[in-house]
């Protein structure tokens, strides 16, 4: 089948874990053709330059979510580009955009008189208005060209102003000034850009109208093309979220220097978009229970949620031997250094540990994280380590050497990531905010015992093969490390159990096998689409599940079935009208069905 892979900010243009997971998925599912539809948050480079894509990636479409909208991506004929939208188009835009804004900018249920029928009815009404406005804008873009000019127009700002200053608006939106409305309109234009793209098969090149399944690798903007493909063509939509996009939006907006009305309106829009995505997806695959809870609170149906752990490559860690039951006293922390990792608490915990374990050492291995505060935070941690352990000499590895070291992968002491874990008696994680703890899984692949803080999906990943303590509690962290350092046999048992658990649940092979089955399951339940370009692959091959399986039975059995359907004899010497058992029709309602017996 042909899969439309919908990405945002990652594969195939940018590096990072999202890119790595998509690449492993595509390379593992060689039985399918892929078309990549990539939204980029920064200038794109050629997808095939520097990173060669596999041959079954047939086409890569890219579009920017930054700067001015390139005219080449507009879904409109060349001779119509640059023309001012007509009066009828502006009137339709005002109607649909007004419905969209009124849906996400309305106050919660229970306030306005019209919503007194009950909270469930009120929420349904808001969701219906949001969907009506969204798909109405999509139809407008499809018929009359792109929406950037309309979303930047005075009509858009005036519509926002009417809704935000009305009696039903969010309390935080009542104080919105003109500059706030302009900022919201600009952000909405970026978020709604997928509505104006030429990805929907209106031109000579097939687009999402020719794919069998849309797989969005995140929520938010990446899922929008999948929503439109379902609305226009009935294409099933699969949504995978290893980091909940709505949660990421909340965290990013909370730290951004924007006004309260802008923050509230953008958060409300993203929440409404997430709810619509979850409502329309045929299946949603969160990466862990933590993400699943977020999705359920945003309205996702439990029946359409299926946890699929992100696959990680265990091969680089296969050569690491099991932890020996010796007297090693080395703690290792691995990750991207930023405030959310709470290395300050780890350093204080290590200082507490050293009072009874003077031979203990701490290796902090990793580079800077994406947080803008990361460089300053690293400098602060280095200064704190120097302050807590000034000119340590007694029981240290070298006279005068600090027991805390800051190292990076690729250096003389840590040539590879596996070497960092191999040197550890205990691997430590001290985060206060964590999604899926990749460093813990890597430590488990290496057979190392772990001490972690209870953040994100840590407890789900560890599953009893390590110690977990509350976050921001240096004393509890120190006590857990002391317990494992003083019991080598326990460390060895926990490490062996951790390796077995990781190899069972978190490998690439497990992840690919899960999505291979999900793809076939979704296609088997999808309604058959008409023949022609939208019902067939680009090579002219029929779509899977378009016809019943009996029509593909080879040889004389296929001819026999055709003869039976035409009223002819069903085989050599068979009496006319006799039906073979494999082609027996369904009994009429209420008819007695004879019992079946094994041969």
N, C-alpha and C positions, 0 to 999 in steps of 0.2 A: 504494500500500500504506500501511498504518498503522504508524508507527514509534513505539516507546516509547523516548524519550530519557531516560536515567538520569544524573542529575548529582548532584554533592556540593559544597556550598559555593559555587556559582557561579550559572549560568544557571537561572532568569531573575531571581533575587532580588539577587545581589551583582554589583558591577562587577569588572573585572579581565580578564586575557587569556582565561581560561577562558570567561567570559561572552561576550567578543567573538567567539571562535572558534565557539561554539555558535550564536550569533546569525547569523553569516555562513553557517554550514552550513544552518540552517533556512531562511533567506531565499533561499539559492541552490537548494535542492531543493524547488521549488514544486509539483512533480508528486506529492508524497507528503503525507499527513496526519501530523501529529506530536502525540503526547501527552507532556508533560514530567512526569517523576517526580523531584522535586527534594528531596534531603536537605540541610538547612541547618545550618551550625555556629553560627549566631547567629539572633536573632529575625528572622522574615521580615516583609516588607512585601508589599503587593499587587503581584503580578507585572505587572499592567497599569497600575499607577499610576506615571507618570513614564517608563516605557519600554513603548511599545505593541508588542505581539507581532503577528506577521503572522496573517492570517485562517486559514491552514491549520494553526495551532497550536490544536487543538480543545479541549484541556483541560490545566490545570496542577494537579498534585497536589503538595502540599508537606508535609513532616514534619520535625520538629526532631531534631537529634542533641545536644541540650543540655537541661538542666533536667529537670523531671518529665515523664513521658510523658503527653501530653494524652489523655484518655479518648475524645475524638472520633475518634482515629486507630486505636483498637483494633478488631481484626477479631472482634467479638463482639456479640451482640444487646444492646439497651439494658437489658433486664430482668436480664441476667446480669452487668453491669458492677459491680465492687466486691465480688463474692462471693469467698470464699476458695477456692482450688483444692482439689478433693477428693483423697482418698487415692490413687485410681488415677492422677489427673493428676500428683500429686507423685512417685509411683513411676516413671511413664514419664519425667518430667523428669529424675529422678536417673539413670536408665539412659542417656538420650541425652546429657545434659550430661556425665556421667562419661566416655562414649566420646569426646566432643569434646575434653575437657580431657586425657584420657589420650593422645590422638593428638598434640596440639601440645606438651604438657609432657613427653613422653617423651624420654629421652636419645638421641643419634644412634646410628645402626646400628653394631653391632659390640660394644656394651657388654653389653646384657642377653643372657642365654643363649638366649632365645626367638628372637633375631634373628640367630642364627648361620647361617641358611640362605643368607645373602648380603645385601649392602647393597641391591641392587635390590628383593629381596623384602621387606626390612624397610621400605623407603620406601613401597612399594606398600601394605603392610599399614597403615602410619600414615595414608596418604592415604585408604584405604578406611574406616578408623575415623573419621577426621575427617568424611568425607562422610556416613557413617551417622549420626553424632551431629548434624550440622548439619541434614540433611533430616528426621531424626526430630523435632528441635525444631520445625522448620517445620510438620510435620504436626500436632504437638501444639498449636501456636499456632492453626493453621487450624481444628482441631476444638473446642478448649476456650477460645479467646480468646487474649489476648496473654500474653507471657512476662515483663513487667517485674516483677510480684510474685514470680514464681518465681526470677528471677535475683537479686533482692534478698533472697531468703529464707535462712534458716539452712541449708537443704539445699544450696544452691549453695556456701556457704562451707565446709561440711563436706566436700563432694565435692572442692573445690579442695585442702583440707587433706590428705585421704587420698592424692590423686594426688601432690601436691608433696612429701610426706614419705615416699613409697614408694620402693622400691629402683630403680625404672626412671625416676625423675624427672630432669629437668635438674639438673646440679650446682648451678647458681645458685639453683634453687628450693628446695633442701633447707633453707636458712636462712630461709624465709619465715615471718614472724610473722603474728599475727591481723590487725594493721592492714594488712599487705601483701596478705593474702588479700581483705580488704574492698575495698581499692583496685582489685585485679584484677577482682573481681566487679562493681564499679561501672563500670569501663571496658568490660567485656564486655557489660554491659547496654546501653550506648550503641552499641557496635559491632554488636550483634545486633538492634537495634530494627527493621530492615526485616522481620524475621521476623514481627513482630506487627502490621504495618500492614494496612489495609483496601484494599490496592491489587490484590488478586488476584481480584476479580470475584465475591466471595461474596454481595454485597448486590445491591441493585437497580441500581446504577450499574456499567457494565462497567469493568473495569480491565485489567491486563496479560493477562488471558485473551482479550481482543479485539484485541490488537496482532499484527502479522505478524512483527515483528523487534524485539528489544531491543538498543539501542545504548548501552552504558555508556561515558561519557566519561572514566572513570578506573577504576582498580581499587579495592580496599577496599570500603567500605560501599556505594558507588554500584553496584557489580556484584552485590551480594547479591540485589536484586529480580530481576535478570536470571537468576541461578542458580535462584531459586525458580520463575520463569516457565518455564524449561526443564524443571525437574523436574515441575511440575504439568501443563503444557500442551504441552511439546515445542517451545516457541518458540525459534528460533535466537538466539544471543547473540553480538554483536560488541563487542569491547573495544578502545577507543582510549586510549592512554596517551602524552601528550606530556611528562609528567613522571611517572616511575615512582612509584606511590603507596607502594610498600613502601620505596623509598629515602627518600622524604620522611618516612615514619614513623620510620625509623632515625635520621635527622638530628634530627628533633624530639625524640624520646625521649632521645637522647644529651645534649641540652642541658637537659632537664627535671629539676627537683629531685625525683627519685623514687629509691627504693631499687633495688639491683641485682636482687633477685628479681622485683620488679614489672616492671622494664625487660626482663628476660629472658623472662618469661612473655608479656608483651604483644607483644614482637617475634616470639616463636615462633607466637603466634596469627595475627598478620598475615602471617607467612610461609606458614603452612598455608592461610590464606584465599586468598592470591595463587596458590599452587600449584593449588588447586581451581578458581579462576577461569580460569587458563590451560588447565587440563585440559578444562573444559567449554565454553570459547568455540569457536564455529565458526571465527572468524578473529580475530586480534589485530593491531592496526595501531599499532606504535610510531612515534614521530615522528622518530627518528633511530637510527643504529647504536648509539650509546651506550645508549639505552633498550632496544634490542633485545638487547644483551648481558646486561643485567640480567634480562630476561624469560627468556632461554635458561637462565641459571644458576638461575632459580627453577622450571625444569621445563617451560617452554613448548616446544611442538613446532615445529621450524623450518619444517615444511611448512605450518603455520597462522600464520606470521608474515609480514606484508607491510608494509614501511616506507611510510608516507604522510606527507610533510612537512607541517607546519602551514601553512595558507595565510595570507598576509599581504597587506594592501591596498597595492598599489603606487601607487595614484592620487595620494596626497598628495605623492609624491616624483617624479612624472613631470615636473614643471616645473623641477626642478633640472638645470642644465646639466652636461655632462661637465666633469671637472676640467681646467682649462687647464694646459699645460706651462709654468708660470711659476715664479718664485722664492719662492712662498709658504712660510712657515715656521710655519704654525698647526697644532697638534695638537688634536684634539677627542676627548673621552671623553664618552659618553652612556650613562646608565643610572640604576638605583636605587642610591643610596649606602648601602653596608653593608659589614661586614668581608670578606665573601666576594669582593668586587670588588677588594680589595687595592690601593686607591688609594695606600697608603703606598709600595708598591714602584714605582708609577707616578711619584710625586713624586721619589723618589730617582733613578729612571731619567731623568727630565726634568732634574734637577740635573746628572747626568753628561752629558747631551746639550748643555746650555748651555755647557759648557766649550769646545766647538768650534763651536757654533751660537748665538752670543749674541743673535741676533734672533728665536730661536724663542719661541713663546708656547703656553701650554696652557690650553684652555678645558674645564672640568669642568661638564657640563650634566646636571642631573637632580635629583630630589627624594629624600627619605628612603625607604629600603626598609622591608620588613616586619619585619626583625630588630629585636628590642627594644634592641639595642646601637647601632642606626643613629644616633640623635642624638648620642651620645657620640663615635662614630667620626667623624662629620662635624666635630665641634668639634676633635677631635685632628688631622684632616687640614688644617683651616684653620690651626691653630697650627703644624703642621709646615711648611706652605707659607711662612708668615711667617718661620719660623726659617731655612729654606733660602735664601730670597731676601729678605733684609732691606733695605728701602728701595732696591730696584733702580732705577737711573736710566739707565745706559748701555745704548744699543741697545734700550730698551723702547719700547712704543707711546707712552707718555706719561711725561714726566719724573716720577720718584718712584712710578711704578705698578708693582705686582707683576706679573710675567709669568704668574702662575697666577691664573685667575679662577674663581669658583664661581657658577654661574648656574642659573636655573630656566626651564623652558618657560613662555612667556606673559609674560616680562619685556620691557623695552624693547629689549634687544639680541637676544633670541631669541623673537620673537612666535610662531613655530611650530617644530615639530620639524625640518622640512626646512631651515629657516634655519641650524640648528646644523651640519648636515652640509654645507650649501652653503659654509660658511665654512672648511671643513677642507681642508688639503693632505693630511693623513693622519688616519684615524680609528683610535683605539687602544682595545684591550680588554685589561685586565690581571688578569682573574679567576683565582682559584685553584679555585673551584667554579662550574660553569656547566652548565646544561641545554642548551636550544636557544638560541643567542645571537641574540636578536631584533635587538639594536642593530647587529650585523654585517650582517644581511640588509638592514636599513634603509640602512646605509652603501652596500651593494652596489647597491640600487635607485637611489641617488644617484650611482653611478659613481665612488666614492671608493676609493682604495687603502687597505688596512688592515694594521695590525700587531697580532697577537693572541697571547695565551698559549694553550698547548695544554691546554685544559680542556673537558670535556664533548664536545659535537658540533662544536667549532670547526673542526677539520681537515676534517670531512665537509662543512660548510657552505662553507668557503672554497674547497676544491677546487683549490688552486694559483693562485688569483687574489689572494693576499695573502701576507704573511710571518707565520710562526708561530714562536714562541720558547718555551722552557720557562717554566712559572710560577715565581714567586718568584725571578726572576733579573733585577734591575734593569739590570745591565750589558748582557745580551743584548737586553733591550727597547730600551735606548738605542741600541745599535749598529744594530738593525733600523730604527728611526726615522731615524737619521742617514743610512743607506743610501738610503732613499726621499726624504728631504728634499733630498739632494744629486743626485738624478737625476729631474728633472721628466718626461722622456719615459717613463721606466719607470713612474712614478706614473700617467700618462695611460693607458698600455697596460693596466696592471693594473686600473684603474678601469673601463675599457670592458669588459674581460673579466668583471669582477665583475657589472656591470649585466646583461650578457647571461645569465650563469649564474643570477642571482636571478630574472629574468623567465621563465626556462625552468622552474625547479624550485619556486619558493617563493611563487607567487601564489595568491590565493583561487580563481581559476578552476581551477588545477591540482588543488587540494584538493577542490573540489566535484565535479569530473569523476571523480576517483578514487572518492569515496564513492558517487556515483551508480551507477557500475559495480559496486561491492562490494555495495550493497543488492540489485541485481537478481541478481547471482551467488549470494548467499546464499539468496535466496528461490527461485531456480530449483532449488537442491539440497535445499530443505527438503521433508520429506514433507507431502503434502496432509492437512489436518485435516478432521474431519467437518463436514458442513453444519450450519447453525444459528448461534447467536450467536457461538460460539467459532470457527466456520469462515467467518464472513462479516464484512464491515465493519459498522459501526454503522448505515450508511445502507441496509443490505441488499444491497449490491453483492457479487458473488462475489469471493473471494480470487484473486489472480493465481496461475497455474500449478496451479489446482485440477483443471483438465481438460486433456486433450491439445489441442494447437493445432488439429488437424483439426476439432474439434467447433465451432470458431468461424469456419470458412470461410463467407463470406456467399453469398447467392443460391442458384442451382440446384445449386451444388456441394455445399452442405450437405445439401440434400434428397437428392442422389445418394448421398452417403455413408450417409445413414440408410436409403435403400432397399437399398443393397448389404448393410448389416448385417442387414436383415430378410429377405434372400434374394430381393428383387425385382430387376427390371432396373435397370442402373446408368446408363441414359441413353436418349435417343431412339434407337430402333433397335438398341440393344445387346442381344446375346443374354443369356438368363438365366444367372446365375451368373458372368458375366465380371467380372473385377475390374479397375478402372482402375489405371494404373501408380502413381498417387500414393497409392493405398490398398492396395497389394500387401502381403499378410501376410509376416511373417518366415519364411524357409525353415526347415525342420526341421533339427535338429542332424545334420550329416553330409551334407546334401543339397548338390548342386552348384549354385552361384550363377552365373547367366549374366553374362558381362562386359557392362559398361555402356559405351556410346560416346557421344561428344558429338554433338548434332544437327547 
